[in-house]
Amino acid sequence: MAKKRASDFTLMIAVILLVCIGIIMVFSSSWPDALYSKKDGYHFLKKQLVASAIGLVAMIFFMNFNYWNLDKLARLIFTASIVLGLLIYTPLGMEANGARRWINLGFTTFMPSDAIKLGSIIYLSSFLAKRKDSIKKFTKGFIPSMVIIGIACGLIILQKDLSTSATLGLTLFILLFVSGVNIFHLSFLAILGGAAGFLAILGEEFRRKRILAFLDPFAPEVRDNVGYQAVQSLYALGSGGLFGLGLGKSRQKFFYIPEPYNDFIFAIIGEELGFLGCVTVMLLILLIIWRGLRIALGTKDLFGCYLATGIVSLITVQSLIHIAVVTSSMPTTGITLPFISFGGTSLMMYMAAAGILLNISRHSELDRS
C-alpha cells in the first residue's frame, strides 16, 4: 500500500467553499419564507449552520478514519441504511407534500434516502472489489449486483421519490461500468432501468404533466400550474444577467419559486450573483470531481478506487440533475444541489462522503499538483 500522506488540500478547500456559499445562499433565499411561515427570518440559517457544524465534524472524523474499515463494515452499514428506510413505515415516519420520506425524531427530522445512497455505494464497492474475478459472470457477479441496486433504489421508489432513485441508480450503474461488468449485462440493466422509469412516469399523472410542461413550460395551459416552477426559475436566471441583481436582492424568492432555498437554489444564485456566480459554483463542483477522479485513479486497492468513483459519481449525477432542472434542460423534479441546498441530512451525508474521499486521498499515489 502507498505511504499515508496528507489529505488533498484542494479538495478540502473546494468543499468548504461550497458549504460556505451554501450557508450564505440558504440565508438569502429562505428569508421571506422563514419570516412568513416560521416568524423568524433566521430559522433556516440556524438549521443550516447546525447541519454544517455536524457535517464538519463528520468530515474530519472520516478524514481520519481509515477507509479500509468501511470495507469490513460495509454489510452492516448497508443493512443499517435499509433499516432506516423501513422506519418510514413505522409511527416514526412523517408525511409531507404528499410523500412519506422523513423520520420524525422529535427534535429534528431525518431523510433516510441520503443514508441509503452512501450506504449502497459503500456496500456495492466492497462487493465488486471482492468479486473482481467473477464480476463478468451473470450469476456470480451481475445478479447479486442487481439485487443490491434493486433493494436500494426500490426502497426509495416506494417513497415516491423517482429523482433520488434515478440519481442513485445512475451512480451505481457507473460503478458497475468502472468495475468491468459485461457490456451486454450493462445494456440489459440500462434497458431495464429505462423501462422502469418509463412505467414510473406513466403510473403517476403529475409526472406525465411534468413531461408536457418540459416541452413548453410557457404554454398557456401549463405555465400557471405544473410548468410554474420552470417558468419562474428561468425568469430568475434571466433577470440575473452577467453580474446578478446583488446578494439578497432576488425577487423570485418572494413566494414565486416554491422552496427557493432547496430544489431551486441554483436559480437564486443565478438571479443574485449572475452568470459569474453560477460559473463559480460549477467550477468548484468540477474541481471536486477532478480531484476525486485523480484520487480514484491513484488508489491501488480496488475498494478505495470503487468507493472514490462512487462518491464522485453521486456528486456529479446529482449536481447535473439539479442544474438541468433549474435551467429547464429536463423535466421538473425535486433534488438538492450537493453542499449548497438547504437540508441537514443531505449536507451531513455529503460532507461525510467528502471526508471519506479525503481519507482515500491520503493513500493515493498520484501527484497532488
C-alpha positions as CSV (number, residue, x, y, z in Angstrom):
1,M,0.0,0.0,0.0
2,A,1.1,3.6,-0.6
3,K,2.5,5.5,2.3
4,K,0.0,7.6,4.2
5,R,0.2,11.3,3.2
6,A,-1.7,14.5,3.9
7,S,-5.2,14.8,2.6
8,D,-6.0,16.5,-0.7
9,F,-5.9,20.2,0.4
10,T,-7.5,21.4,-2.9
11,L,-10.5,19.1,-2.5
12,M,-11.0,20.1,1.1
13,I,-10.9,23.8,0.3
14,A,-13.4,23.3,-2.6
15,V,-15.8,21.5,-0.3
16,I,-15.6,24.1,2.5
17,L,-16.1,27.0,0.0
18,L,-19.2,25.3,-1.5
19,V,-20.6,24.8,2.0
20,C,-19.9,28.5,2.9
21,I,-21.6,29.6,-0.3
22,G,-24.5,27.3,0.5
23,I,-24.9,28.9,4.0
24,I,-25.0,32.4,2.5
25,M,-27.4,31.5,-0.3
26,V,-29.7,29.5,2.0
27,F,-30.0,32.5,4.3
28,S,-30.6,34.9,1.4
29,S,-33.2,32.7,-0.4
30,S,-35.0,31.5,2.7
31,W,-35.5,34.8,4.5
32,P,-39.0,35.7,3.2
33,D,-40.4,32.1,3.7
34,A,-38.8,31.8,7.1
35,L,-40.2,35.2,8.2
36,Y,-43.7,34.4,6.9
37,S,-44.1,30.7,7.9
38,K,-41.7,30.5,11.0
39,K,-41.9,34.1,12.2
40,D,-38.1,34.0,12.3
41,G,-36.1,35.1,9.3
42,Y,-33.1,33.2,10.6
43,H,-34.9,29.9,11.0
44,F,-33.4,28.1,8.0
45,L,-30.0,29.7,8.5
46,K,-29.8,28.4,12.1
47,K,-30.6,24.9,10.9
48,Q,-28.1,25.0,8.1
49,L,-25.4,26.2,10.4
50,V,-26.1,23.3,12.8
51,A,-26.0,20.8,10.0
52,S,-22.8,22.4,8.6
53,A,-21.1,22.1,12.1
54,I,-22.2,18.4,12.4
55,G,-21.1,17.8,8.8
56,L,-17.7,19.4,9.5
57,V,-17.3,17.0,12.5
58,A,-18.3,14.1,10.3
59,M,-15.9,15.2,7.5
60,I,-13.0,15.5,10.0
61,F,-13.8,12.1,11.6
62,F,-14.0,10.2,8.3
63,M,-10.9,12.1,7.0
64,N,-9.0,10.4,9.8
65,F,-11.0,7.1,9.8
66,N,-9.2,4.5,7.7
67,Y,-11.5,3.8,4.8
68,W,-10.4,0.1,4.8
69,N,-12.5,-0.3,7.9
70,L,-15.5,0.7,5.8
71,D,-14.9,-2.4,3.7
72,K,-15.2,-4.6,6.9
73,L,-18.3,-2.7,8.0
74,A,-19.9,-2.5,4.5
75,R,-22.7,-5.1,5.1
76,L,-23.6,-3.6,8.4
77,I,-23.7,0.0,7.0
78,F,-25.9,-1.1,4.1
79,T,-28.2,-3.0,6.4
80,A,-28.5,-0.1,8.8
81,S,-29.3,2.3,5.9
82,I,-32.1,-0.1,4.7
83,V,-33.5,-0.4,8.3
84,L,-33.6,3.4,8.4
85,G,-35.5,3.5,5.2
86,L,-38.0,1.0,6.5
87,L,-38.6,3.1,9.7
88,I,-40.5,5.5,7.4
89,Y,-43.4,2.9,7.5
90,T,-43.5,2.9,11.4
91,P,-45.1,5.6,13.6
92,L,-41.8,7.5,13.3
93,G,-42.4,8.1,9.6
94,M,-43.6,11.5,8.6
95,E,-45.6,12.6,5.5
96,A,-45.1,16.0,3.9
97,N,-46.2,17.3,0.4
98,G,-48.0,14.0,-0.3
99,A,-44.9,11.8,0.2
100,R,-43.7,9.8,3.2
101,R,-39.9,10.3,3.1
102,W,-38.9,11.5,6.6
103,I,-38.3,10.1,10.0
104,N,-39.5,12.3,12.9
105,L,-37.1,12.1,15.8
106,G,-39.0,14.7,17.8
107,F,-36.2,17.4,17.9
108,T,-35.5,17.1,14.2
109,T,-36.3,15.1,11.0
110,F,-34.1,12.7,9.1
111,M,-34.2,11.7,5.4
112,P,-33.2,8.0,5.1
113,S,-32.7,8.1,1.4
114,D,-29.5,10.1,1.8
115,A,-28.1,7.4,4.1
116,I,-29.2,4.7,1.6
117,K,-27.3,6.5,-1.2
118,L,-24.0,6.4,0.8
119,G,-24.6,3.0,2.3
120,S,-25.3,1.3,-1.1
121,I,-22.2,2.9,-2.6
122,I,-20.0,1.6,0.2
123,Y,-21.5,-1.9,0.0
124,L,-21.5,-2.2,-3.7
125,S,-17.9,-1.0,-3.8
126,S,-17.0,-3.7,-1.3
127,F,-18.9,-6.4,-3.1
128,L,-17.3,-5.5,-6.5
129,A,-13.8,-5.4,-5.1
130,K,-14.3,-8.9,-3.5
131,R,-15.8,-10.4,-6.7
132,K,-13.2,-9.0,-9.2
133,D,-12.6,-12.4,-10.7
134,S,-16.2,-13.2,-11.2
135,I,-17.7,-9.8,-12.0
136,K,-18.2,-10.6,-15.7
137,K,-20.2,-13.7,-14.8
138,F,-24.0,-13.4,-14.9
139,T,-24.9,-15.4,-11.9
140,K,-22.0,-14.7,-9.6
141,G,-21.4,-11.0,-10.5
142,F,-24.2,-9.3,-12.2
143,I,-27.3,-10.8,-10.5
144,P,-26.1,-10.1,-6.9
145,S,-25.2,-6.6,-8.0
146,M,-28.7,-6.2,-9.4
147,V,-30.2,-7.3,-6.1
148,I,-28.2,-4.7,-4.2
149,I,-29.2,-1.9,-6.7
150,G,-32.8,-3.2,-6.7
151,I,-33.2,-3.1,-2.9
152,A,-31.6,0.4,-2.6
153,C,-33.5,2.0,-5.5
154,G,-36.7,0.1,-4.9
155,L,-36.9,1.3,-1.3
156,I,-36.6,4.9,-2.4
157,I,-39.1,4.4,-5.3
158,L,-41.6,3.2,-2.6
159,Q,-41.2,6.7,-1.0
160,K,-42.4,8.2,-4.3
161,D,-39.0,9.8,-4.9
162,L,-38.2,9.0,-8.5
163,S,-35.5,11.6,-8.9
164,T,-33.4,10.3,-5.9
165,S,-33.9,6.7,-7.1
166,A,-32.7,7.7,-10.6
167,T,-29.7,9.5,-9.2
168,L,-28.7,6.5,-7.1
169,G,-29.4,4.1,-10.0
170,L,-27.2,6.1,-12.4
171,T,-24.4,6.3,-9.8
172,L,-24.4,2.6,-9.2
173,F,-24.6,1.9,-12.9
174,I,-21.4,4.0,-13.4
175,L,-19.8,2.0,-10.6
176,L,-20.7,-1.3,-12.4
177,F,-19.3,0.1,-15.6
178,V,-16.0,1.1,-14.0
179,S,-15.7,-2.4,-12.3
180,G,-15.7,-4.1,-15.7
181,V,-19.2,-5.7,-15.8
182,N,-20.0,-7.4,-19.1
183,I,-21.2,-4.7,-21.5
184,F,-24.2,-6.9,-22.6
185,H,-25.3,-7.2,-18.9
186,L,-25.0,-3.5,-18.5
187,S,-27.0,-2.9,-21.7
188,F,-29.7,-5.2,-20.2
189,L,-29.6,-3.1,-17.0
190,A,-29.9,0.1,-18.9
191,I,-33.0,-1.1,-20.8
192,L,-34.5,-2.4,-17.6
193,G,-33.8,0.9,-15.8
194,G,-35.2,2.9,-18.7
195,A,-38.4,0.7,-18.8
196,A,-38.8,1.1,-15.0
197,G,-38.5,4.8,-15.3
198,F,-41.0,5.0,-18.2
199,L,-43.5,2.9,-16.2
200,A,-43.0,5.1,-13.1
201,I,-43.7,8.2,-15.2
202,L,-46.8,6.6,-16.8
203,G,-48.0,5.5,-13.4
204,E,-48.4,9.0,-11.9
205,E,-50.4,11.8,-13.6
206,F,-48.3,14.6,-12.2
207,R,-45.2,13.1,-13.7
208,R,-46.9,12.9,-17.2
209,K,-47.9,16.5,-16.8
210,R,-44.3,17.5,-16.0
211,I,-43.1,15.9,-19.2
212,L,-45.6,18.0,-21.2
213,A,-44.6,21.1,-19.2
214,F,-41.0,20.5,-20.0
215,L,-41.7,20.5,-23.8
216,D,-43.1,24.1,-23.5
217,P,-43.3,25.5,-19.9
218,F,-44.7,28.8,-21.2
219,A,-47.7,27.2,-22.9
220,P,-50.9,28.8,-21.5
221,E,-52.3,25.5,-20.2
222,V,-49.3,24.7,-18.0
223,R,-47.4,27.9,-17.2
224,D,-49.6,28.7,-14.2
225,N,-49.7,25.2,-12.7
226,V,-47.3,22.3,-13.5
227,G,-44.9,24.5,-15.5
228,Y,-44.9,27.3,-13.0
229,Q,-41.6,26.3,-11.2
230,A,-39.7,26.0,-14.5
231,V,-41.0,29.4,-15.7
232,Q,-40.1,31.2,-12.5
233,S,-36.7,29.6,-12.5
234,L,-36.0,30.8,-16.0
235,Y,-37.2,34.3,-15.0
236,A,-34.7,34.2,-12.1
237,L,-31.8,33.1,-14.2
238,G,-32.7,35.6,-17.0
239,S,-33.0,38.6,-14.7
240,G,-29.7,37.9,-13.1
241,G,-27.7,38.7,-16.2
242,L,-23.9,38.6,-16.0
243,F,-23.3,40.0,-12.6
244,G,-26.7,39.4,-10.9
245,L,-29.1,41.7,-9.0
246,G,-26.9,41.6,-5.9
247,L,-26.7,39.4,-2.9
248,G,-30.1,39.4,-1.1
249,K,-31.9,41.2,-3.9
250,S,-33.7,38.3,-5.5
251,R,-37.4,38.9,-6.4
252,Q,-38.3,35.3,-7.2
253,K,-37.6,34.2,-3.7
254,F,-40.6,36.2,-2.6
255,F,-43.0,33.3,-3.0
256,Y,-42.7,33.0,-6.7
257,I,-40.4,29.9,-6.6
258,P,-41.5,27.3,-4.1
259,E,-38.7,26.4,-1.6
260,P,-36.1,28.5,-3.4
261,Y,-33.5,27.5,-0.7
262,N,-33.8,23.8,-1.7
263,D,-34.6,22.4,-5.1
264,F,-34.2,25.7,-6.9
265,I,-31.3,27.3,-5.1
266,F,-29.2,27.5,-8.2
267,A,-31.9,29.7,-9.8
268,I,-31.5,32.2,-6.9
269,I,-27.7,32.0,-7.2
270,G,-28.1,33.0,-10.9
271,E,-30.5,35.8,-10.0
272,E,-28.5,37.3,-7.2
273,L,-24.9,36.5,-8.3
274,G,-25.5,36.3,-12.1
275,F,-23.8,34.1,-14.7
276,L,-20.4,34.6,-12.9
277,G,-21.9,33.3,-9.7
278,C,-23.3,30.2,-11.4
279,V,-19.9,29.6,-13.2
280,T,-18.1,29.9,-9.9
281,V,-20.3,27.3,-8.2
282,M,-20.0,25.0,-11.2
283,L,-16.2,25.4,-11.3
284,L,-16.0,24.4,-7.6
285,I,-18.1,21.3,-8.3
286,L,-15.9,20.5,-11.3
287,L,-12.8,20.9,-9.1
288,I,-14.2,18.4,-6.6
289,I,-15.0,16.0,-9.4
290,W,-11.5,16.4,-10.9
291,R,-9.7,15.9,-7.6
292,G,-12.0,12.9,-6.8
293,L,-11.2,11.2,-10.1
294,R,-7.5,11.7,-9.6
295,I,-7.8,10.2,-6.1
296,A,-9.7,7.2,-7.6
297,L,-7.0,6.7,-10.3
298,G,-4.2,6.9,-7.8
299,T,-5.6,4.4,-5.3
300,K,-4.0,1.0,-5.7
301,D,-6.7,-1.2,-3.9
302,L,-9.9,-1.8,-5.7
303,F,-12.2,-1.0,-2.8
304,G,-10.7,2.5,-2.5
305,C,-10.9,3.1,-6.2
306,Y,-14.6,2.0,-6.5
307,L,-15.5,3.9,-3.3
308,A,-14.0,7.2,-4.6
309,T,-15.6,6.6,-8.0
310,G,-19.0,6.1,-6.4
311,I,-18.8,9.2,-4.3
312,V,-17.6,11.3,-7.2
313,S,-20.3,9.8,-9.5
314,L,-23.0,10.6,-6.9
315,I,-21.9,14.3,-6.6
316,T,-21.7,14.5,-10.4
317,V,-25.0,13.0,-11.2
318,Q,-27.0,14.9,-8.6
319,S,-25.3,18.2,-9.5
320,L,-26.1,17.7,-13.2
321,I,-29.8,16.8,-12.5
322,H,-30.2,19.9,-10.2
323,I,-28.7,22.3,-12.7
324,A,-30.6,20.7,-15.6
325,V,-33.9,21.1,-13.8
326,V,-33.2,24.7,-12.8
327,T,-32.3,25.6,-16.4
328,S,-35.3,23.7,-17.8
329,S,-33.0,21.2,-19.6
330,M,-35.0,18.3,-18.2
331,P,-38.5,17.9,-16.6
332,T,-39.0,19.5,-13.2
333,T,-38.2,17.3,-10.2
334,G,-37.1,17.9,-6.6
335,I,-33.4,17.3,-5.9
336,T,-30.9,19.2,-3.9
337,L,-27.6,20.7,-5.1
338,P,-24.8,19.0,-3.1
339,F,-23.1,21.0,-0.4
340,I,-25.3,24.1,-1.1
341,S,-29.1,23.4,-0.8
342,F,-30.9,23.5,2.5
343,G,-31.3,20.1,4.0
344,G,-29.5,18.8,7.1
345,T,-29.4,15.1,6.2
346,S,-28.1,15.8,2.7
347,L,-25.4,18.2,3.8
348,M,-24.2,16.0,6.6
349,M,-24.0,12.9,4.3
350,Y,-22.2,14.7,1.5
351,M,-19.7,16.2,4.0
352,A,-19.1,12.7,5.5
353,A,-18.6,11.4,1.9
354,A,-16.1,14.2,1.3
355,G,-14.3,13.1,4.5
356,I,-14.1,9.5,3.1
357,L,-12.7,10.9,-0.2
358,L,-10.1,12.9,1.7
359,N,-9.1,9.8,3.7
360,I,-8.7,7.8,0.4
361,S,-6.5,10.7,-0.9
362,R,-4.0,10.0,1.9
363,H,-3.3,6.7,0.2
364,S,-3.3,7.9,-3.4
365,E,0.0,7.8,-5.3
366,L,-0.8,10.5,-7.8
367,D,0.9,13.8,-7.6
368,R,-1.2,16.5,-5.8
369,S,-0.4,19.3,-8.2
